[in-house]
């Protein structure tokens, strides 16, 4: 999980769109298609180029620019062209960054806010479990529960996902199926000689739910949503984002999982990402969507969008979701197939993404909602769940 500081202030002073599109940025300015189309023409096939040639307008497409992003070498999804830095990873933003705290006060970070309002007790959590754990208290515990319920209701009632409450312990072969093992074994909490693991994400039990099965084509897509606590050792991350609740060993997460056909997986990936984005939009939080370049992709994924919410207290973007299409990679490992219209058994495609992950969402929410009097204003959408419009 990454966070990025907006040192170049690309969002400041610009018009930001909530739709699914690509925005190309040159330096500190939005890129006009007339000015850059020639520079990147050799990287874009004819299908993409037809949508790029719109004089005087931002370059927008309704699809991923693989031809561009595959050239990313530095982990930032960027390509050097004629000594200009063209950021090709930042797909779009939601909300105007310049409006956040405009004319108000210097933002406090979530640790200061949470401590003052007694939303969590990190010191006593350390006494209970060691460093890297959280104990939400009072209104903080209620807010955490409210966010989980809000997200589950949104995804089940409006987005059509079936809710699941899976076991929190999973077998070793399930961890192999979703590719957490063997590569990330050092980051996992293992039991029974590492034959049983605390789930690092609901992706593991939910995606494996149909392992070793042959589904009917008419059953697809399968759309599941599940809340689980997630457990990760975060080996090797000492000293990184260790203040507060940004990087911890146990955290809550609502996960979205889809099982679909190869023909539908790209479309389902876009829809899954939009479903995750909807949480941030309804909460009124500024965020950006970044398509990972090939060098940053997980070894099992074919395409990934990161959703990064703006954290005023951290002065950075925090990743709250990573929405990935794994093609048939995971399905082959768990022998998950479907019978197509011709009666042929084929491997399914699997997709997943957080919808969303806490507690980074929690941190961003209270930092963005802080008021001059020390209270935290909550989004209207949480009122039915939390029972109040502010925390004082």
N, C-alpha and C positions, 0 to 999 in steps of 0.2 A: 504494500500500500504506500502511496506516495502523496506528498503535498508539494505544491509549487507556489512560490512567491511571485506576485505580479509585478516584478521589478520594472518591466517595460511599460506598465500602466496601459496596456492595449485597450482595455475596456473603457477607460475614462474618457468621457466626452463623446462616446459613440452611441449610435442607435443600436439597440440590442433586440434581437428577434427571438421569439420563443419557438418558432417552427423548426422542423428538422432540415437543416441545410448546412452547407460548408461555407465558412467565411475565410478567405485568404487574407492574411495581414502582411504588409510590407513595412518593416521598421515599426514606427509608431502610428501608421496610418492604415486605414482600410484600403484594400487593393481594388482599384478600378480594373474591370476586365480588359479595357483597351490597353492599359499600361503593362499588364503582366501576361496576357494570354499568349503573346508571342514567345515570352521567356520560357513558359512551361509547356508549350504546345507539343514538344517532342516527347513529353512524359505522359500525355493524355490521349487515349484512343478516340476514335471518331465519335463513339457513343457519348463520351463525356464532353467532347469539344463542342458539340451542338448546343449544349446547355450553357457553356462558358461564354459564347460570343453574344453578349447582350450589352452593347455600348452604354456606358454611363451608369451601369448598375453593378451591385456587388455580385461576385461570382457565387452562384448557388447551385447546388445539385441535390437530388433526393437519394443519393447513394454514396457509398464510401469511395474515396479516391485512392484505391489500392495502388495504382500506378505511381502515385506520388509518395504515399506513406511508406511503401516498401523500400524506398531509398533512404529512409531515416537511419542515421548512423550514431547519433549522439544521445539517444534516449529521449529527446524532446520532440520527436516527430518533425524534424526540420531538414530542409535541403538547402544547400548553398547554390545559388544561381546568380552569376555575374556580380559577386560580392554583396548581394542583397540577402538578408535573412528572411525567408518566406516561411512563416509558421503554418504547417499543413496539418497539424494535429488538432488544433482548437476548432471544433466543429461549430459550436454556437454557445451563446450565453443566454441566461434568463435574468432579467432585472438590470437596472443601471447601477453599476458599482459606484459612480460618482455621487449618487443620491444617499448612499449609506452613511449615516452620521453627519450628513451635510448640515452645517450650522449648529451642531449639537456639542458633543463633548468627546474627549479622548476615550476610546473604548477600553474597558477593562477586559481581562481574559477570563475564561470560564472558571478557573481555579479561584480567583478573587471573588467573582460573583457567587459561585456555588458555596464558598466558605461563609460569606456574609449572610446568605439566605438559608444556610444549613440544608443545602440540597444533597450533599454527600459528605462523607467523613472518610477522607483518605488515610488519615493517621490511624484510626481504629481499624480500618480495613487492612492496613499493613500489620497491625498486631494480630489480626485474625489469620491472614493468609500469606503475608509477606508482601514485598513491593509488587506493583503492577496489578493490583486488584482494587475494585471500587465497592463501597457500600453506600448505595443511595438511601437517603433518609427523608422523611417527611414529604414535603411538596416535590422533592426531587424524585423519590420513589413513585409518587403518583404521576409525575410527568413522564417518566420512563414507561410506566404501564400504559398511559394514555397514548403515547406515540405508537407503541406496539399494536394496541387495539385499533387505532386509527388506520394504520397501514394494512392490517389484516382485513378490516372492513372494506377499505378502498379496493384492494385487489380481488376480493371475493365478490363483492356486490357490483362493482363497476367494471372490473377488468376480466371477470369470468374465470378466475382461478379456483381450483378446489383446495380447500384448506386441509392440511395434514398436521398431525402432532406426532412426530416420529420419536423413536428412542434416541437418547443422547449418547449412548454407547454403540459403536459400530465395529464389525469384524474387520480383520486385516484385509481380506479379499475385497471388501467394499471400498476401503481406502485405496487399494490398488486400482479398482474399477474407475474411480474418478480422478486418478493420477496424483493424489497426495503422496502416495508411496510408490517407489522407494525414495524419491528425491528429497522429500521434506520430512522424513521421519524424525530428524532431530528437533523439529519444531512442534511435534505432537506429544500429547500426554498418553502414554501407553500403559496398559494393564495386562496381567496374565502373560508375562514374557512377550509383550508387544503383539499379542494376538487379538487384543481388544483395545479400542482407543476411544477417548472422549472426542466427540465429533468436533472438528475444527470449524465446521460450517454445516448447515442443514443440506447443502448441496450433496453431501455424501449419502445420508440415509434416503433422501428423497429421490435422487437420480437412480440409486440402486434399487429402488422399490420394485422395479420391474426387471431386475437382472435375471438372466437365464430364461427370459420369456420371449414368445413370439406373439406380437400384438397384431390385431387386424388393422388394415389401413383405415377402416372407417372409425377406429377408436382414436385416431390421431388428428390433431395434436393433443397430447396430455399436458394440462397446465396445472401445476401445483404451487401452492404457497405454504410456507411453514415458518413458525417462530421457534427458534432454539437459542439457548446460550451457546457460545462458541469458545473453545479452549485452545490456546496456542502458547507455546513456550516463548516464541519470538526469539529464538536462539540467535546470538550475534547482533542483536539490536540495542545493546546496552548503550545508554547515552543519547539515543535518538528518540526525540519526541517523548521523553519519559516524564515530563512535568504534566501533572494533571491526569486527564482521562483519555488522552489522544491515542496512546499505544498501551494496551493492557493485555493481560493473559486470559481474562474471561470477559466476554462482552455479549450483549444481546443483538440478534439480527433477525430480520424477516427476509427470507430467501424466496426467489422466484425460480422455478425450474420448468422447462418445457422439453417434451419428447416429441419429435415430429419426423416427417419424411425429408429426404435430401432435397426434394424439389421445393419445399416450403420453408426450409430452415433460415434462409437469408431474410425473408419477409418476417418470419416469426422473431428473428433477432432484433429487427428494427422495432417491432411492436413491443417486445419485452423491455427494451431500453426506454421507449416512450412511457411504458407503465411505471418504471422506476422513477423517471423524471417527474411524473405527475405528482409524486409525493412532495418534492421540493417546490414545485409550482404552487400547489395548494397551500403550502406552508409559507409561501411568499419569500423564499430564501434565494439569494443570488447564487448562481452556480454556473459551471461551464461543463461542456461535454468534450472529451478528448479521445480521438481514435488513436490507439497505440500503433506505433511503427513496428515493423517486423522484429527489430532488436529488443523491444520491450514485451512482446507477446509471451504468454506462458507457453511452454513447449507443447501442450495439448490443444491450444486454441488456434482457430483460423482467423478470428477477428474479435477485437475487444474494444468496447467503449468504456472509458472511465468517467464517472460523474463526480465532480469535485465541487463542494460547497464552500462558499467564502466564509472565512473565519476572521472577523475584525480583530479579536484579541490575539490571534496568532499572526495576523497580517499575512495570511497565506490561504491557499486553497487546500481543502482536506478531502481526500477520496472517501466517499461514502458508498460507492457502488462500483463494481466492475462487471459489466455485462458481456458475456462471452458466448461465441458460437464454437462448440467443440467438434462440429461436423460428426463423423462416425468414430472419432478417436476413443472416446469413453465407451461407446456402445460396443466396440470390438473387444475392449478389455472386460466388459461385463456380459458379453454375449447377448446383447439386447437387440432383437430383430423385429421386423414386421413383415407380413405377407402382403405383397402388392396385388394389384388388380389382375395380374397375370398368374397369380399363385406362386410367385417366386419369393423366397425368403431373403430379405435385404436388411442391412444394418440401419438402425434408426440414427437420427441426428439428435444430439442433446445440447441444450442451452441453459445457461443459468446467470443470475445476477442478483445482487442484494436489492431488496426493495423496501426499506434500506437498512444499512448497518448503524447501530448505535455502539458506542456513545459519542462518536464524532458529530452525529446529527444533533444530539443533545447539547454538545458544547457550542456548536454553531448557532443553535436556536436561542440559547440564553444570551450569547454574546450579541447577536443581532437584535434581540428584543430588549436589551437593557435601557433603562430610562435614567434621567438625571437624578431622580429621587432614590435611586438604588433598586427600584423594582424591575421586574421583567415582564414586558407585555407579551402575551401569547397570541398566536394566530387564531382567527375566528374559528377555523376548522377544528380546533382542539377543544373548544368550549363544551360541546356535548360530552366529551370524554373526561376532561379535567375538572369541569364544574365551575371554573372561574376564568376571567379574562386576563388575569395577571397574578404574579407571585410577588408577595411583599414580605 
